[in-house]
Amino acid sequence: MRLAPKLLSVALAVATAMPAVAAADDTAALLAELKRLAQRVEVLEQQNKEMEKSLATDRISEKEPEVVTRLKAVEFQTLSMQKQARQIEALEGITAGAELIGVFQNAGKNGTASAQRETLANYRGDVFVSLPGGEMGDTEGKIFTHMRFGQGNGVGLRPTYTSTPNTTAFQVGSVVADDSFAILAQAWYQLSTPLLRGGAKADARERIDLTIGKIDPFVFFDQNAAADDESAMFMNNAFVHNPLLDSGGDVGADAYGFAPGAIAQYVNEREKGSEWGLSIGVFGSGSGANFTGPISRPLVIAQAETAARFNYLPGNYRAYLWSNGHGSDYNGAERRHSGIGFSVDQKVGDALTLFARYGQQFDGKVRFDRALTVGGELGGSEWGRSADSLGVAFGALRTSDDYRNESTLFDLDGDGATDPQASSSETQVELYYRYKVNSQFELTPDFQLIRRPAGDGSGSTVKVAGMRAKIGF
């Protein structure tokens, strides 16, 4: 509808109705003002049409009115923010991490299987991804995957109870030594159900976790804050986990330390600083660990754990029992093995954490049936390097009575001769200094001693020196 003609009509009607006594010049001035107003309204109508035409498209043109350009800019910013919010929402709950570890070690000829001085290097990489696994009422799911790759077996020692001085070594069993492959190390699904006790989900302090898949059993059992990560702490396998389970082989996992299994956990966090929990796990053992045989006579392990405070400083105390239906005796026979273990870590100062592990075998003919490891890690704040750490550990693996009596009957090292009399405990010492170069890179010189290897009291002490480099995020 056009307003200008209507306004002119109104103006003429007013002028006609004015009293004759009105001055002629006032009438002319009124008509001029009304005409100017009508022209202004016509211009505004034209601008309105141009704005409607510009807003009909998303494109921005320099010929458009300034107000339209600004309006479109605000709209684009709003849409961009909404897109970013949707992307953040889609990524919520997803975490990822990766690390690359390189190690070189040197061992003298008295300590190697080849009777030659060896200086060897290896590398290992790990990639972890955790994803939300859906919800069912108050129950939340989680998906965890872990890929591992690497190359190099590290130095090969003469027979020892310690399975390796370099637990980071990872070499896929390939015929071609130049090959480097990745494996799916872990892939498990976990359901976590809060026990509400009539309250809200956010207030729940108890929960039940059910986990199933391909798992590293030591992620859930025998944990230790000062000695369970070979990529950052001790590398001698006797200090990474309970020696009876790991170096002794009772964990029954595949060649790389993983196995299919299921775990049920109860966690109670009602009292801060005194949290506790109960866990039981069932894992494939023997041929069942690498999916080549039935999962019968599995490894069963049950653990009770609690947090505690010493002089207001946190600590963790764990006790566990295990039974492995596919335990391997020192003479190659397969029978059930069982034992008990304890793992303790306790901060005793702002920068000092101590640890201890003990294991004892109940059933099975094993080379060593008792293991004790102790040590600690001291943070570098004492000397102005708060991100650095100094670690030291001592261990003793006691030769079992059965193996002490029968050791000279076997050729376990494959040299064509029966083994020497195993009459003593093997002892280990490891010392490292972790130097933090920056937030992603660290260097760790490491030194190890293994005395009376494989319980041979006349055997030469094994000395291993090395350097570990780690990049991670």
C-alpha positions in Angstrom: 0.0 0.0 0.0 1.4 3.5 -1.0 1.0 6.1 1.8 2.0 9.3 -0.2 -1.2 9.7 -2.3 -3.3 9.1 0.8 -1.5 11.7 2.8 -2.0 14.2 0.0 -5.7 13.5 -0.1 -5.9 14.1 3.6 -4.0 17.3 3.3 -6.4 18.6 0.6 -9.4 17.7 2.7 -7.9 19.6 5.7 -7.1 22.6 3.5 -10.7 22.7 2.1 -12.3 22.5 5.5 -10.2 25.3 7.0 -12.0 28.4 7.9 -11.9 31.1 5.3 -10.2 33.4 7.8 -7.0 31.1 7.8 -4.0 32.8 6.3 -3.1 31.7 2.8 0.6 31.4 3.7 -0.1 29.0 6.6 -1.9 26.7 4.2 0.9 26.6 1.8 3.4 25.9 4.5 1.3 23.0 5.8 1.0 21.5 2.3 4.8 21.8 1.8 5.5 19.9 5.1 3.0 17.2 4.2 4.6 16.8 0.8 8.1 16.4 2.4 6.7 13.8 4.8 5.2 11.8 2.0 8.6 11.8 0.1 10.4 10.6 3.2 7.9 7.8 3.7 8.4 6.8 0.1 12.2 6.6 0.6 11.7 4.4 3.7 9.5 2.1 1.7 12.2 1.8 -0.9 14.9 1.0 1.7 12.5 -1.6 3.3 12.2 -3.3 0.0 16.0 -3.4 -0.5 16.4 -4.9 3.0 13.8 -7.6 2.4 15.6 -8.4 -0.9 19.0 -8.6 0.8 17.8 -10.7 3.7 16.4 -13.3 1.3 19.9 -14.5 0.6 22.8 -15.6 2.8 25.4 -13.9 0.7 27.0 -10.6 1.8 27.5 -7.8 -0.7 29.2 -4.5 -0.4 26.1 -2.9 -2.0 23.8 -4.0 0.8 22.8 -1.6 3.5 25.1 -1.5 6.5 22.5 -2.7 8.9 21.9 -5.8 6.8 25.6 -6.6 6.7 25.9 -6.3 10.5 22.7 -8.5 10.9 24.1 -11.2 8.7 27.5 -11.1 10.5 25.8 -11.6 13.9 23.8 -14.5 12.4 26.9 -16.2 11.1 28.6 -15.8 14.4 25.6 -17.3 16.2 25.5 -20.3 13.8 29.3 -20.9 14.2 28.9 -20.9 18.0 26.1 -23.4 17.7 28.2 -25.6 15.4 31.1 -25.6 17.9 28.8 -26.4 20.7 27.4 -29.4 18.8 31.0 -30.6 18.1 32.0 -30.2 21.8 28.9 -32.1 22.8 29.7 -34.9 20.3 33.3 -35.2 21.8 32.2 -35.0 25.4 33.4 -38.1 27.2 36.0 -39.1 24.7 39.6 -39.2 25.9 42.7 -40.2 24.1 46.4 -40.6 24.9 49.6 -41.8 23.3 53.2 -42.4 24.3 56.4 -43.5 22.6 59.2 -45.1 24.7 62.7 -45.8 23.6 65.2 -47.8 25.7 68.8 -48.8 25.2 70.6 -51.1 27.7 74.1 -52.5 28.1 74.9 -55.8 29.9 78.4 -57.4 30.4 79.3 -60.7 29.0 79.0 -62.4 32.4 75.3 -61.6 32.4 74.1 -62.3 28.9 72.9 -65.6 27.4 75.3 -65.1 24.5 78.3 -64.7 26.9 79.1 -61.5 24.9 78.7 -57.9 25.9 75.4 -56.6 24.5 74.2 -53.1 23.9 70.7 -53.2 22.4 67.8 -50.8 21.8 64.1 -51.1 21.5 61.0 -48.9 21.2 57.4 -49.3 22.1 54.3 -47.2 21.4 50.9 -47.2 23.0 47.7 -45.4 21.9 44.7 -45.3 24.3 41.1 -44.2 23.4 38.2 -44.2 25.9 34.7 -43.7 24.5 31.2 -43.3 26.1 29.4 -46.6 26.0 25.8 -45.5 26.3 23.4 -45.4 29.2 20.7 -47.6 30.6 18.8 -45.6 33.3 21.5 -44.7 35.9 24.0 -47.2 34.4 26.7 -45.8 32.2 28.9 -47.6 29.7 32.5 -47.1 28.8 34.5 -48.5 25.9 38.3 -48.7 26.2 40.7 -49.6 23.5 44.5 -49.9 23.6 46.8 -50.4 20.6 50.5 -51.3 21.0 53.4 -51.5 18.6 57.1 -51.8 18.9 60.3 -53.5 17.9 63.2 -55.0 19.8 63.5 -57.6 22.6 66.3 -55.9 24.5 69.3 -57.6 26.0 69.0 -61.3 26.6 70.2 -62.3 30.1 71.5 -65.6 31.3 68.8 -67.6 33.2 67.4 -65.6 36.1 64.2 -65.6 38.1 63.6 -62.1 36.8 62.0 -62.5 33.5 63.5 -59.3 32.0 65.4 -56.2 33.0 63.4 -54.3 30.4 59.6 -54.7 30.7 59.1 -52.0 27.9 60.5 -54.4 25.3 57.9 -55.4 22.8 58.5 -57.5 19.7 55.7 -59.2 17.8 56.5 -62.8 17.2 57.3 -62.4 13.5 59.7 -64.5 11.4 61.2 -61.4 9.9 63.0 -59.4 12.6 62.7 -56.2 10.5 58.9 -56.3 10.8 57.2 -53.9 13.3 53.5 -54.6 13.8 50.7 -53.3 16.0 48.4 -55.4 18.1 45.1 -54.8 19.7 46.3 -55.0 23.3 43.1 -54.2 25.1 39.5 -53.8 24.1 36.9 -53.9 26.9 33.5 -52.6 27.8 32.5 -51.5 31.3 29.1 -50.9 32.9 29.1 -48.7 36.0 26.0 -48.8 38.1 25.7 -46.4 41.1 24.0 -47.7 44.2 21.5 -44.9 45.0 20.1 -46.0 48.3 17.1 -43.8 47.7 19.2 -40.7 46.9 20.1 -38.9 43.7 22.6 -40.2 41.2 25.0 -37.3 41.8 25.1 -38.2 45.5 25.9 -41.9 45.1 29.1 -43.0 46.8 28.9 -46.7 46.0 28.9 -48.4 42.7 29.2 -51.8 40.9 31.5 -52.0 37.8 31.2 -54.9 35.4 34.0 -55.2 32.8 34.4 -57.7 29.9 36.7 -58.0 27.0 40.4 -58.4 26.3 42.2 -57.0 29.4 45.5 -56.4 31.1 44.8 -58.0 34.5 47.3 -55.7 36.2 45.1 -52.7 35.4 42.6 -54.0 37.9 44.7 -56.1 40.3 48.0 -55.7 42.1 48.1 -52.0 41.4 50.8 -49.8 43.1 51.3 -46.1 42.9 55.1 -46.3 43.1 55.9 -49.5 41.1 53.6 -50.6 38.3 54.5 -48.5 35.2 57.6 -49.6 33.3 57.3 -46.6 31.1 58.0 -44.1 33.9 59.2 -46.1 37.0 61.1 -49.4 37.5 61.8 -51.5 34.4 62.9 -54.7 36.0 59.9 -57.0 35.8 60.3 -58.1 39.4 59.4 -54.6 40.5 56.6 -53.8 38.0 54.2 -56.5 39.3 54.1 -59.3 41.7 57.0 -61.5 40.6 55.1 -64.8 41.2 52.3 -63.6 38.9 54.4 -61.9 36.2 58.0 -63.2 36.1 56.8 -66.5 37.5 54.0 -66.8 34.9 51.1 -67.5 37.1 49.0 -64.7 35.6 48.6 -67.0 32.6 48.2 -64.2 30.0 49.3 -64.4 26.3 52.8 -63.7 25.2 52.2 -59.9 25.5 50.5 -59.9 28.9 46.8 -59.7 27.9 43.9 -62.1 28.1 40.1 -62.3 27.6 38.3 -62.0 30.9 35.5 -60.5 33.0 35.7 -58.5 36.2 33.1 -57.6 38.8 34.0 -54.7 41.3 32.3 -53.1 44.2 33.6 -49.6 45.1 32.7 -47.8 48.3 33.6 -44.1 48.5 31.4 -43.0 51.4 34.3 -41.9 53.6 36.8 -39.6 51.9 40.3 -41.0 52.3 39.1 -44.4 53.4 37.6 -45.7 50.2 37.5 -49.5 49.8 36.6 -52.1 47.3 36.2 -55.7 46.4 37.0 -57.3 43.0 37.0 -60.7 41.4 38.2 -61.5 37.9 38.2 -64.5 35.6 40.7 -64.6 32.8 41.6 -67.1 30.0 44.8 -69.0 30.7 47.0 -71.2 28.7 45.7 -71.6 25.2 42.6 -69.8 26.2 44.6 -66.6 26.8 45.4 -66.2 23.1 42.1 -67.5 21.7 43.6 -70.7 20.4 41.9 -73.0 22.9 38.9 -73.2 25.3 38.6 -70.9 28.2 38.5 -73.7 30.8 40.4 -73.8 34.1 40.9 -70.1 34.0 42.9 -67.7 36.2 40.6 -66.6 39.0 41.9 -63.7 41.2 40.0 -61.9 44.0 41.2 -58.7 45.6 40.3 -56.5 48.6 41.7 -53.0 48.8 41.4 -49.9 50.9 42.8 -46.4 51.0 44.2 -45.2 54.3 46.1 -42.2 55.6 49.4 -42.1 57.5 49.9 -38.7 59.2 47.2 -37.3 56.8 49.1 -38.6 53.8 47.3 -41.0 51.4 48.2 -44.7 50.9 46.7 -47.9 49.3 46.6 -51.4 50.7 45.7 -54.4 48.6 45.5 -58.2 49.3 44.6 -60.8 46.7 44.3 -64.5 46.1 44.7 -66.3 42.8 44.3 -69.7 41.3 45.4 -70.7 37.8 44.2 -74.0 36.4 46.9 -73.9 33.6 49.9 -73.2 35.8 53.2 -74.3 34.3 55.7 -76.2 36.5 59.5 -75.8 36.1 59.6 -79.2 34.5 57.0 -78.3 31.9 54.1 -80.1 33.5 50.8 -78.3 33.7 48.9 -78.2 37.0 46.9 -75.8 39.1 48.9 -73.0 40.8 47.6 -70.8 43.6 49.0 -68.1 45.9 48.5 -65.0 47.9 49.8 -61.5 47.4 50.0 -58.0 49.0 50.7 -54.7 47.4 51.2 -51.5 49.5 52.0 -47.9 48.6 52.1 -45.1 51.2 53.2 -41.5 51.1 55.3 -40.7 54.1 56.2 -37.2 53.1 55.2 -34.6 50.6 57.7 -35.9 48.1 58.4 -39.5 49.3 56.2 -42.6 48.5 57.2 -46.0 49.7 56.0 -49.4 48.3 56.2 -53.0 49.2 54.9 -56.3 47.6 54.9 -59.8 48.9 53.8 -63.0 47.2 53.7 -66.6 48.3 52.9 -69.7 46.3 50.6 -72.4 47.7 50.3 -75.0 44.9 52.5 -75.9 42.0 56.2 -76.7 41.4 57.8 -73.4 40.8 61.4 -72.2 40.7 60.8 -69.6 43.4 57.8 -69.6 45.7 58.2 -66.4 47.8 58.9 -62.9 46.6 59.5 -59.6 48.5 60.1 -56.3 46.9 60.4 -52.9 48.6 61.4 -49.4 47.6 60.3 -45.9 47.0 60.2 -42.8 44.9 61.4 -39.4 46.0 60.2 -36.3 44.2 62.7 -33.7 43.1 61.3 -30.8 45.1 64.0 -31.5 47.7 66.6 -30.2 45.2 64.6 -27.7 43.2 63.4 -30.1 40.5 59.8 -30.8 41.5 59.0 -32.6 38.3 61.9 -35.0 38.6 62.0 -38.3 40.6 64.6 -40.6 42.1 63.6 -44.3 42.6 65.2 -47.2 44.3 64.0 -50.8 44.8 65.3 -54.0 46.4 63.9 -57.5 45.8 64.4 -61.1 46.9 63.0 -64.2 45.1 63.3 -67.3 47.3 64.2 -70.6 45.6 61.5 -73.2 46.3 62.3 -76.3 48.2 61.2 -78.5 45.3 63.4 -76.7 42.8 66.4 -76.6 45.2 66.2 -80.4 45.4 65.6 -81.0 41.7 67.3 -78.2 39.9 70.3 -80.2 38.8 68.0 -82.6 36.9 66.8 -80.1 34.3 68.2 -78.1 31.4 66.0 -75.0 31.6 68.4 -72.7 29.9 68.7 -75.0 26.8 72.5 -75.1 26.8 72.6 -78.9 26.7 73.7 -79.3 30.3 71.8 -79.7 33.5 71.4 -76.5 35.5 73.6 -75.6 38.5 72.4 -76.2 42.0 69.8 -73.5 42.9 70.4 -73.0 46.6 69.9 -69.3 47.3 67.5 -66.5 46.8 68.0 -64.2 43.8 68.2 -60.6 44.7 67.7 -57.5 42.6 68.5 -53.8 43.0 67.3 -51.0 40.6 68.0 -47.3 40.7 66.7 -44.6 38.3 66.5 -40.9 38.0 63.6 -39.5 35.9 64.5 -36.1 34.4 61.6 -34.1 33.1 62.8 -32.2 30.1 59.4 -30.6 29.5 55.7 -31.5 29.9 55.8 -34.1 27.1 59.4 -35.4 27.2 61.5 -37.1 29.9 64.8 -39.0 30.2 65.5 -41.7 32.7 69.0 -43.2 33.3 68.6 -46.6 35.0 71.0 -49.1 36.6 70.2 -52.7 37.8 72.0 -55.4 39.7 70.9 -59.1 39.8 72.8 -61.1 42.4 72.8 -65.0 42.5 70.8 -65.2 39.2 68.3 -68.1 39.2 69.4 -68.9 42.8 72.9 -69.9 41.7 75.1 -68.9 44.6 78.2 -69.2 42.5 76.8 -67.2 39.6 78.3 -63.8 38.6 76.3 -60.7 39.4 74.4 -59.4 36.4 74.8 -55.6 35.8 72.6 -53.7 33.4 72.8 -50.0 32.6 70.5 -48.1 30.3 68.6 -45.0 29.3 64.9 -44.6 28.8 63.3 -41.8 26.8 59.6 -41.2 26.8 57.3 -38.8 24.8 53.7 -38.8 25.7 50.5 -36.7 25.9 
